[in-house]
Amino acid sequence: MNAKRLTVQRVMTTLVLLVSALLGMAPLPAPRAAHAAHGSWTQTAWTTPSSTLYAVGSGSNVFFSGGTAGVCAGSGPWCDSGGGTLRLLGNWTSDSGNPYSSDLNADGISEVLLASWHNGSTHVFNGGRIQWGQGGLSWSTGNATLLPTLGASGVAVADLNGDGRPEVIFANHYDGSSYVIDSYIYWGSASGYSTSARTSLLTLGAIAVAVADLNNDGRPEIIFANYRNNTTWDVNSYIYWGQPGGTYGTSWRTELPTSAATGVAIADLNSDGLPEILFPNYRSGTNYDINSYIYWGQSGGTYGVQYGTSWRTNLPTNGAQAVTVADLNADGRPEVIFANYHNNGLNYNINSFVYWGQAGGTFGTQYGPSWRTSLPGTGPTSISVANINNDGSRDIVMQNFETRLLGADTDKRNSHKLPDA
């Protein structure tokens, strides 16, 4: 990653693919934090039931706008119908049933959280920013808390110790000399956030972080997508298992093989109550046309649920940058969607993939190239699912790297070029 790419990121535009749900480093990839630094958002208030959280994901540093994944409260995974409500990360109308809300001070307005990778001269600076929500749904740089980070590339919010004060977790990528560095938990307190209440967790060039209670013991796990160490991109990503008292450390860690993981999503794909962990893999050495992974949750092991290569599905991708999960066709089997950045030929004009969930296989739900839809893009670096045009169908949004804004609404079977962003 270099300063030039960070600058180019600012002129990045978005490809919106409106997909009907009724139809069947070498440089580091562009940092997620740059996506969040520009633009404005509006959001309609909604409330959500205090119910079981079935899925949680990561990939966006703007929790106010929802990001690449949400959590579903209701009768099943990723539901927004049949009595359930889709709960997006950072809904500004807070409710006690959402421990992942980014309303850090319980005033009913979400904060905007940014993870910044570089300030123009160094990676070691106050790259963690909390912009506090104000009355009238406004945010300003003048009302912000700045927190030290090390080339931060991801951020998550969760109440890790159940005290009602959410923690802020930063995935630190690079300190200017090494990728083998600590990521940070900033613990929520009555006085706010500071280095005096911080836990360091070893990571390897971490790009993204997610939080979910994988074993349903009331103590959330922290999952880091590790990109590289100082010699190789083929490194393990980490699960830090929550312990009594909100304790985390290397003594309670599971390592999962990945290859330059650029994100992480968590969802119960087969509705067995044991969440899966998904990693998009970017590269292995000079090879970008590699598999990304689903690690299937299995009963047993030290923590009651276990993950490993014996329970893994490999899905072909091309320099994958992001992953999200949603049930696009409302059949109860969620789809897995990867944003592909480029292939071995360094061609950015390639397809991203929707892998359609199918009944059967070892784990009850299966995925593979035989059940895949290709979506054109130009080096997308993030991906989201939402019902953008309120037609009852879930739409797929991909953010491209350095391109014009194109739109394709497959509900209407047409496409058009939009003005430059």
LUMTIFI-185087 format. One record per residue (C-alpha): residue number from 1; residue in one letter; chain; z, y, x. Coordinates in pm, 1 decimal, always signed. Layout:
// LUMTIFI-185087
 num residuo cadena       zz       yy       xx
 NUM       A      A        Z        Y        X
...
END
This chain:
// LUMTIFI-185087
 num residuo cadena       zz       yy       xx
   1       M      A     +0.0     +0.0     +0.0
   2       N      A    -72.8   +347.5   +129.0
   3       A      A    -42.1   +706.8    +19.1
   4       K      A   -411.6   +723.3    -68.1
   5       R      A   -381.4   +444.4   -321.5
   6       L      A    -75.0   +606.1   -472.0
   7       T      A   -275.5   +926.6   -515.4
   8       V      A   -570.6   +743.1   -668.4
   9       Q      A   -329.3   +576.3   -907.9
  10       R      A   -272.1   +913.9  -1069.7
  11       V      A   -627.9   +927.1  -1193.5
  12       M      A   -614.6   +578.2  -1329.6
  13       T      A   -719.0   +535.5  -1690.4
  14       T      A   -666.2   +278.7  -1956.5
  15       L      A   -890.7    +15.4  -2104.8
  16       V      A   -792.5    -63.7  -2459.1
  17       L      A   -913.7   -394.0  -2592.6
  18       L      A   -830.7   -414.0  -2960.9
  19       V      A   -824.7   -786.4  -3017.6
  20       S      A   -794.5   -933.2  -3364.9
  21       A      A   -501.4  -1163.0  -3404.6
  22       L      A   -681.5  -1324.6  -3690.4
  23       L      A   -934.5  -1483.4  -3449.1
  24       G      A   -876.0  -1783.5  -3315.6
  25       M      A   -101.9   -561.9    +39.3
  26       A      A   -325.9   -614.1   +289.3
  27       P      A   -216.4   -342.5    +59.1
  28       L      A    +28.5   -396.3   -220.5
  29       P      A   -128.2   -375.4   -566.5
  30       A      A    -95.5    -35.5   -728.9
  31       P      A   +277.0    +22.8   -793.0
  32       R      A   +402.2    +16.9  -1148.3
  33       A      A   +610.9   +329.2  -1093.8
  34       A      A   +303.0   +548.8  -1064.0
  35       H      A   +198.1   +445.0  -1413.4
  36       A      A   +515.6   +588.7  -1555.3
  37       A      A   +511.1   +921.7  -1378.8
  38       H      A   +247.0  +1089.4  -1592.6
  39       G      A   +169.3  +1146.6  -1956.6
  40       S      A   +377.9  +1178.9  -2268.7
  41       W      A   +470.6   +947.6  -2549.9
  42       T      A   +553.4   +970.6  -2914.7
  43       Q      A   +720.3   +697.3  -3110.9
  44       T      A   +814.6   +635.1  -3470.3
  45       A      A  +1176.3   +539.1  -3521.5
  46       W      A  +1251.7   +188.6  -3631.7
  47       T      A  +1557.8    -24.8  -3661.1
  48       T      A  +1601.7   -388.3  -3571.1
  49       P      A  +1836.5   -660.0  -3692.7
  50       S      A  +2129.1   -770.1  -3482.5
  51       S      A  +2004.7  -1119.7  -3420.8
  52       T      A  +1915.0  -1367.7  -3148.7
  53       L      A  +1692.0  -1244.1  -2868.6
  54       Y      A  +1412.5  -1495.1  -2822.3
  55       A      A  +1214.9  -1339.8  -2541.2
  56       V      A  +1231.5  -1059.4  -2291.4
  57       G      A   +983.6   -945.5  -2031.9
  58       S      A   +912.3   -686.7  -1767.7
  59       G      A   +626.2   -502.8  -1612.9
  60       S      A   +664.4   -146.2  -1730.9
  61       N      A   +883.6   +120.6  -1581.9
  62       V      A   +879.2   +333.5  -1896.3
  63       F      A  +1122.7   +162.4  -2123.0
  64       F      A  +1081.2   +432.1  -2385.2
  65       S      A   +720.8   +332.9  -2446.9
  66       G      A   +789.0    -38.3  -2481.9
  67       G      A   +615.7   -179.7  -2177.6
  68       T      A   +437.4   -508.6  -2144.6
  69       A      A   +676.8   -717.9  -2346.0
  70       G      A   +931.9   -702.5  -2619.0
  71       V      A  +1206.7   -912.8  -2763.7
  72       C      A  +1185.9  -1057.7  -3109.1
  73       A      A  +1481.6  -1064.1  -3344.5
  74       G      A  +1432.4  -1282.9  -3646.9
  75       S      A  +1322.1  -1632.6  -3733.8
  76       G      A  +1115.4  -1716.6  -3426.7
  77       P      A   +950.0  -1603.3  -3105.5
  78       W      A   +752.9  -1279.8  -3106.0
  79       C      A   +777.2  -1231.7  -3478.5
  80       D      A   +705.1   -914.3  -3670.8
  81       S      A   +644.9  -1074.2  -4007.2
  82       G      A   +807.9  -1326.3  -4233.5
  83       G      A  +1142.3  -1152.1  -4226.5
  84       G      A  +1151.1  -1079.9  -3853.8
  85       T      A  +1102.1   -754.6  -3669.9
  86       L      A   +945.3   -699.8  -3330.2
  87       R      A  +1197.8   -527.0  -3109.3
  88       L      A  +1041.2   -335.5  -2821.3
  89       L      A  +1232.3   -253.4  -2507.1
  90       G      A  +1362.7    +98.7  -2531.8
  91       N      A  +1343.5   +160.9  -2904.4
  92       W      A  +1503.9   +502.1  -2934.0
  93       T      A  +1687.9   +412.9  -3253.4
  94       S      A  +1952.1   +202.7  -3084.7
  95       D      A  +2137.1    -83.8  -3244.4
  96       S      A  +2423.3   -298.5  -3129.2
  97       G      A  +2208.8   -612.1  -3134.3
  98       N      A  +1983.7   -494.0  -2852.8
  99       P      A  +2154.8   -524.8  -2511.9
 100       Y      A  +1822.6   -439.6  -2347.4
 101       S      A  +1790.9    -92.4  -2499.4
 102       S      A  +1748.2   +191.6  -2252.6
 103       D      A  +1985.1   +413.1  -2448.7
 104       L      A  +2231.1   +425.1  -2161.8
 105       N      A  +2486.0   +663.8  -2312.2
 106       A      A  +2485.0   +543.0  -2676.3
 107       D      A  +2365.7   +873.0  -2820.3
 108       G      A  +2083.6   +708.2  -3013.6
 109       I      A  +1806.9   +830.9  -2781.8
 110       S      A  +1655.7   +616.4  -2507.9
 111       E      A  +1642.0   +735.0  -2153.4
 112       V      A  +1321.7   +726.6  -1948.3
 113       L      A  +1363.5   +523.0  -1629.1
 114       L      A  +1130.8   +549.2  -1330.6
 115       A      A  +1109.1   +343.4  -1012.7
 116       S      A   +932.0   +537.7   -737.4
 117       W      A   +780.5   +370.2   -434.8
 118       H      A   +727.2   +660.8   -191.9
 119       N      A   +795.8  +1034.7   -183.6
 120       G      A   +515.5  +1130.4    +52.2
 121       S      A   +712.3  +1076.0   +369.0
 122       T      A   +943.5   +778.4   +328.0
 123       H      A  +1025.3   +476.8   +112.5
 124       V      A  +1399.1   +536.0   +155.6
 125       F      A  +1491.9   +810.3    -88.3
 126       N      A  +1628.6   +870.3   -437.4
 127       G      A  +1343.1   +680.0   -599.1
 128       G      A  +1539.2   +567.9   -902.0
 129       R      A  +1527.4   +828.5  -1176.9
 130       I      A  +1705.6   +833.3  -1511.0
 131       Q      A  +1576.4  +1111.2  -1734.1
 132       W      A  +1830.2  +1151.2  -2009.2
 133       G      A  +1707.2  +1176.6  -2366.0
 134       Q      A  +1786.9  +1499.9  -2546.4
 135       G      A  +1806.6  +1604.6  -2907.7
 136       G      A  +1469.8  +1629.9  -3074.0
 137       L      A  +1343.1  +1341.6  -2863.6
 138       S      A  +1276.2  +1535.1  -2545.1
 139       W      A  +1308.0  +1454.2  -2176.4
 140       S      A  +1307.6  +1695.1  -1884.5
 141       T      A  +1322.8  +1662.6  -1509.1
 142       G      A  +1610.7  +1908.4  -1509.8
 143       N      A  +1839.1  +1660.5  -1683.0
 144       A      A  +1809.7  +1356.5  -1459.7
 145       T      A  +2017.3  +1125.8  -1243.1
 146       L      A  +1862.1  +1027.3   -909.7
 147       L      A  +1961.1   +700.7   -744.4
 148       P      A  +1882.4   +573.6   -391.1
 149       T      A  +1623.0   +294.9   -370.0
 150       L      A  +1402.9   +131.7   -105.4
 151       G      A  +1038.9   +152.4   -203.8
 152       A      A  +1131.0    +63.1   -560.5
 153       S      A   +859.0   -103.7   -765.1
 154       G      A  +1036.4   -223.1  -1079.4
 155       V      A  +1332.9   -146.4  -1301.9
 156       A      A  +1517.3   -321.5  -1583.1
 157       V      A  +1807.5   -231.6  -1808.4
 158       A      A  +2067.1   -472.5  -1946.4
 159       D      A  +2437.5   -490.5  -2017.1
 160       L      A  +2522.6   -756.6  -1759.9
 161       N      A  +2899.7   -768.4  -1805.9
 162       G      A  +2928.1   -706.6  -2179.9
 163       D      A  +3125.5   -383.3  -2154.1
 164       G      A  +2882.4   -184.4  -2365.9
 165       R      A  +2759.8    +23.3  -2070.9
 166       P      A  +2413.0    -95.5  -1960.8
 167       E      A  +2335.4   -162.3  -1598.7
 168       V      A  +2018.4    -39.1  -1427.1
 169       I      A  +1851.8   -286.8  -1190.1
 170       F      A  +1589.5   -178.4   -937.2
 171       A      A  +1348.8   -415.7   -762.1
 172       N      A  +1316.8   -278.5   -408.8
 173       H      A   +993.3   -362.4   -229.3
 174       Y      A   +988.2   -207.0   +120.4
 175       D      A  +1208.0    +14.5   +336.9
 176       G      A   +937.7   +126.3   +578.5
 177       S      A   +990.7   -155.8   +826.9
 178       S      A  +1080.7   -471.1   +637.6
 179       Y      A  +1019.8   -645.0   +305.1
 180       V      A  +1333.0   -857.5   +343.0
 181       I      A  +1571.4   -611.5   +183.8
 182       D      A  +1823.4   -580.0    -95.0
 183       S      A  +1748.0   -483.6   -451.4
 184       Y      A  +2015.9   -297.9   -645.1
 185       I      A  +2229.1   -325.3   -956.0
 186       Y      A  +2375.1     +9.7  -1056.1
 187       W      A  +2670.6    -62.8  -1281.1
 188       G      A  +2723.1   +146.7  -1590.8
 189       S      A  +3054.2   +330.6  -1614.1
 190       A      A  +3215.8   +609.2  -1807.4
 191       S      A  +3117.3   +847.9  -1528.2
 192       G      A  +2755.0   +733.2  -1508.4
 193       Y      A  +2577.0   +566.0  -1216.4
 194       S      A  +2636.1   +599.2   -843.8
 195       T      A  +2625.9   +411.8   -513.2
 196       S      A  +3001.6   +358.1   -539.8
 197       A      A  +2936.3   +107.4   -820.1
 198       R      A  +2639.1    -84.5   -685.4
 199       T      A  +2567.1   -449.8   -606.7
 200       S      A  +2302.2   -549.7   -351.9
 201       L      A  +2097.6   -866.7   -403.0
 202       L      A  +1862.9  -1001.8   -136.8
 203       T      A  +1495.0  -1002.4   -235.5
 204       L      A  +1160.6  -1042.7    -58.0
 205       G      A   +933.1   -747.5   -119.7
 206       A      A  +1031.6   -755.2   -486.9
 207       I      A   +775.4   -612.1   -728.4
 208       A      A   +932.5   -669.6  -1068.9
 209       V      A  +1259.1   -767.5  -1232.6
 210       A      A  +1351.1   -911.5  -1571.8
 211       V      A  +1682.4   -991.6  -1734.9
 212       A      A  +1747.4  -1268.7  -1986.5
 213       D      A  +2026.8  -1509.2  -2073.5
 214       L      A  +1840.1  -1825.5  -1978.1
 215       N      A  +2123.4  -2070.1  -2047.1
 216       N      A  +2272.0  -1891.8  -2349.2
 217       D      A  +2619.3  -1860.1  -2196.5
 218       G      A  +2652.3  -1489.7  -2267.4
 219       R      A  +2602.3  -1398.2  -1900.0
 220       P      A  +2247.0  -1272.8  -1841.2
 221       E      A  +2037.3  -1386.5  -1548.9
 222       I      A  +1839.2  -1151.9  -1324.1
 223       I      A  +1492.6  -1273.3  -1225.6
 224       F      A  +1304.8  -1107.2   -938.6
 225       A      A   +933.1  -1149.8   -872.7
 226       N      A   +909.3  -1156.9   -492.0
 227       Y      A   +580.8  -1045.2   -336.7
 228       R      A   +615.9  -1123.3    +35.6
 229       N      A   +840.6  -1138.0   +339.0
 230       N      A   +745.8  -1002.6   +680.9
 231       T      A   +502.7  -1285.8   +761.0
 232       T      A   +364.7  -1448.3   +445.3
 233       W      A   +287.2  -1392.7    +78.5
 234       D      A   +388.0  -1749.0    -12.1
 235       V      A   +754.8  -1688.7    -80.6
 236       N      A  +1004.3  -1796.2   -343.0
 237       S      A  +1098.8  -1574.1   -633.8
 238       Y      A  +1463.7  -1571.8   -740.7
 239       I      A  +1684.9  -1636.3  -1039.0
 240       Y      A  +2032.6  -1490.1   -991.6
 241       W      A  +2256.6  -1666.9  -1240.6
 242       G      A  +2520.1  -1460.9  -1420.0
 243       Q      A  +2879.3  -1558.1  -1348.1
 244       P      A  +3208.5  -1463.8  -1518.5
 245       G      A  +3302.5  -1103.9  -1462.3
 246       G      A  +2942.9   -997.0  -1409.5
 247       T      A  +2921.5  -1153.7  -1065.1
 248       Y      A  +2585.6  -1216.3   -892.7
 249       G      A  +2509.4  -1345.4   -546.8
 250       T      A  +2320.2  -1590.9   -328.9
 251       S      A  +2574.7  -1864.2   -407.5
 252       W      A  +2435.8  -1873.1   -762.6
 253       R      A  +2063.0  -1849.9   -702.9
 254       T      A  +1760.9  -2065.8   -785.9
 255       E      A  +1440.1  -2024.5   -585.2
 256       L      A  +1098.2  -2082.8   -741.4
 257       P      A   +777.3  -2099.2   -532.9
 258       T      A   +533.2  -1814.5   -596.7
 259       S      A   +242.9  -1654.3   -409.3
 260       A      A   +270.8  -1275.7   -396.9
 261       A      A   +419.4  -1261.3   -746.2
 262       T      A   +341.3   -927.0   -907.2
 263       G      A   +540.6   -958.1  -1227.8
 264       V      A   +758.2  -1180.0  -1442.6
 265       A      A   +784.5  -1252.0  -1812.8
 266       I      A  +1027.9  -1470.2  -2001.6
 267       A      A   +956.7  -1632.2  -2335.9
 268       D      A  +1037.0  -1955.4  -2519.5
 269       L      A   +681.7  -2088.6  -2542.7
 270       N      A   +763.4  -2421.1  -2708.9
 271       S      A  +1053.3  -2311.2  -2933.5
 272       D      A  +1301.2  -2553.5  -2780.0
 273       G      A  +1562.6  -2286.8  -2711.5
 274       L      A  +1503.7  -2306.7  -2334.3
 275       P      A  +1305.9  -2002.1  -2216.8
 276       E      A  +1010.3  -2031.8  -1982.5
 277       I      A   +955.9  -1809.7  -1678.0
 278       L      A   +602.7  -1687.0  -1604.8
 279       F      A   +479.5  -1540.8  -1277.3
 280       P      A   +135.9  -1382.8  -1214.0
 281       N      A    +37.6  -1465.5   -854.0
 282       Y      A   -178.0  -1218.6   -662.0
 283       R      A   -272.3  -1389.7   -334.8
 284       S      A   -206.3  -1676.1    -96.4
 285       G      A   -316.5  -1561.8   +247.6
 286       T      A   -671.9  -1434.7   +201.1
 287       N      A   -725.9  -1631.2   -120.3
 288       Y      A   -696.4  -1438.8   -446.4
 289       D      A   -851.0  -1700.0   -676.3
 290       I      A   -528.0  -1892.3   -720.1
 291       N      A   -305.5  -2028.9   -992.4
 292       S      A    -36.6  -1834.7  -1169.9
 293       Y      A   +265.1  -2025.1  -1300.7
 294       I      A   +463.0  -2118.7  -1606.7
 295       Y      A   +800.4  -2269.6  -1517.7
 296       W      A   +923.9  -2465.0  -1818.8
 297       G      A  +1293.4  -2456.3  -1902.2
 298       Q      A  +1457.9  -2799.0  -1896.3
 299       S      A  +1804.2  -2913.2  -2000.5
 300       G      A  +2044.2  -3006.4  -1723.9
 301       G      A  +2126.2  -2891.3  -1375.3
 302       T      A  +2410.2  -2676.6  -1250.2
 303       Y      A  +2362.6  -2403.0  -1508.4
 304       G      A  +2267.4  -2607.6  -1815.7
 305       V      A  +1899.6  -2516.5  -1790.5
 306       Q      A  +1684.6  -2580.5  -1485.1
 307       Y      A  +1345.6  -2485.6  -1342.8
 308       G      A  +1130.9  -2635.1  -1070.5
 309       T      A   +785.9  -2742.0   -959.2
 310       S      A   +826.7  -3072.3  -1147.2
 311       W      A   +812.1  -2874.1  -1471.7
 312       R      A   +536.8  -2626.1  -1397.5
 313       T      A   +196.0  -2545.3  -1546.5
 314       N      A    -66.1  -2393.6  -1315.5
 315       L      A   -316.0  -2155.2  -1474.0
 316       P      A   -620.2  -2022.4  -1283.2
 317       T      A   -620.6  -1645.2  -1228.0
 318       N      A   -796.2  -1396.9   -997.1
 319       G      A   -558.0  -1172.4   -808.4
 320       A      A   -329.4  -1153.4  -1111.3
 321       Q      A   -133.2   -831.0  -1148.2
 322       A      A    +57.1   -872.2  -1473.1
 323       V      A   +142.0  -1115.7  -1751.4
 324       T      A   +258.8  -1077.9  -2106.6
 325       V      A   +321.8  -1316.4  -2394.9
 326       A      A   +254.9  -1275.3  -2766.6
 327       D      A   +155.7  -1493.1  -3062.0
 328       L      A   -181.4  -1332.2  -3129.7
 329       N      A   -292.5  -1562.9  -3410.6
 330       A      A    +45.4  -1618.5  -3579.1
 331       D      A    +38.7  -1995.7  -3539.5
 332       G      A   +384.5  -2015.1  -3384.5
 333       R      A   +247.4  -2094.1  -3038.0
 334       P      A   +247.5  -1779.4  -2822.4
 335       E      A    -48.8  -1685.6  -2607.5
 336       V      A    -17.8  -1608.7  -2235.6
 337       I      A   -225.8  -1312.3  -2116.9
 338       F      A   -295.3  -1232.5  -1750.0
 339       A      A   -439.9   -910.3  -1606.2
 340       N      A   -672.9  -1006.8  -1319.0
 341       Y      A   -713.0   -740.2  -1049.2
 342       H      A   -995.5   -877.2   -832.5
 343       N      A  -1141.6  -1202.9   -703.5
 344       N      A  -1208.8  -1336.6   -352.3
 345       G      A  -1520.0  -1123.1   -332.0
 346       L      A  -1304.9   -811.3   -393.1
 347       N      A  -1494.5   -756.1   -715.4
 348       Y      A  -1278.9   -555.7   -956.2
 349       N      A  -1521.8   -586.6  -1248.4
 350       I      A  -1393.3   -923.7  -1356.8
 351       N      A  -1242.2  -1084.5  -1663.0
 352       S      A   -877.7  -1110.6  -1747.7
 353       F      A   -762.0  -1412.8  -1944.7
 354       V      A   -596.4  -1499.2  -2273.3
 355       Y      A   -464.2  -1856.7  -2261.5
 356       W      A   -423.3  -1976.3  -2620.0
 357       G      A   -117.7  -2187.4  -2699.1
 358       Q      A   -204.1  -2538.6  -2817.9
 359       A      A    +10.1  -2813.0  -2967.4
 360       G      A    +72.7  -3113.7  -2746.7
 361       G      A   +115.8  -3185.3  -2379.6
 362       T      A   +426.9  -3267.4  -2180.5
 363       F      A   +625.6  -2971.8  -2310.9
 364       G      A   +505.6  -2960.7  -2671.7
 365       T      A   +291.2  -2651.9  -2613.6
 366       Q      A     +9.0  -2654.2  -2360.7
 367       Y      A   -226.8  -2408.7  -2192.9
 368       G      A   -543.2  -2449.5  -1988.5
 369       P      A   -895.2  -2322.9  -1914.4
 370       S      A  -1028.7  -2522.6  -2209.7
 371       W      A   -844.7  -2284.4  -2442.7
 372       R      A   -911.3  -1950.1  -2280.2
 373       T      A  -1072.0  -1619.4  -2380.3
 374       S      A  -1207.0  -1379.6  -2117.3
 375       L      A  -1158.6  -1003.2  -2151.6
 376       P      A  -1359.7   -763.4  -1929.7
 377       G      A  -1172.6   -515.4  -1713.8
 378       T      A  -1190.9   -313.9  -1394.4
 379       G      A   -896.7   -404.0  -1176.8
 380       P      A   -625.2   -386.1  -1445.4
 381       T      A   -270.4   -357.6  -1311.8
 382       S      A    -69.0   -385.7  -1632.5
 383       I      A   -107.8   -532.5  -1977.5
 384       S      A    +64.5   -489.8  -2313.0
 385       V      A    +42.2   -619.1  -2669.3
 386       A      A   +104.0   -403.8  -2975.2
 387       N      A    -46.4   -331.3  -3316.4
 388       I      A   -202.3     -1.3  -3213.8
 389       N      A   -416.6    +72.3  -3517.2
 390       N      A   -178.3    -62.2  -3782.0
 391       D      A   -426.6   -314.3  -3917.1
 392       G      A   -184.7   -606.2  -3904.4
 393       S      A   -342.9   -754.5  -3591.4
 394       R      A   -190.9   -746.6  -3245.9
 395       D      A   -398.9   -558.8  -2989.5
 396       I      A   -418.4   -603.3  -2613.5
 397       V      A   -395.4   -297.8  -2388.6
 398       M      A   -495.3   -316.3  -2022.0
 399       Q      A   -447.0    -35.1  -1774.6
 400       N      A   -733.8    -26.3  -1525.7
 401       F      A   -734.0    +94.9  -1167.6
 402       E      A   -966.5   +392.8  -1099.5
 403       T      A  -1220.9   +370.2  -1379.1
 404       R      A  -1335.3   +545.7  -1693.1
 405       L      A  -1170.7   +478.3  -2024.4
 406       L      A  -1353.3   +217.3  -2225.7
 407       G      A  -1268.2    +81.4  -2567.2
 408       A      A  -1370.0   -238.2  -2740.8
 409       D      A  -1245.6   -308.1  -3091.8
 410       T      A  -1336.9   -667.5  -3160.8
 411       D      A  -1208.4   -632.2  -3514.5
 412       K      A  -1515.3   -411.6  -3572.7
 413       R      A  -1739.9   -584.7  -3317.9
 414       N      A  -1835.5   -269.6  -3131.7
 415       S      A  -1758.2    -86.1  -2811.7
 416       H      A  -1786.1   +270.6  -2693.6
 417       K      A  -1723.7   +488.2  -2392.8
 418       L      A  -1440.9   +736.5  -2426.1
 419       P      A  -1409.9  +1068.6  -2239.9
 420       D      A  -1273.6  +1076.7  -1886.9
 421       A      A   -894.6  +1076.1  -1879.2
END
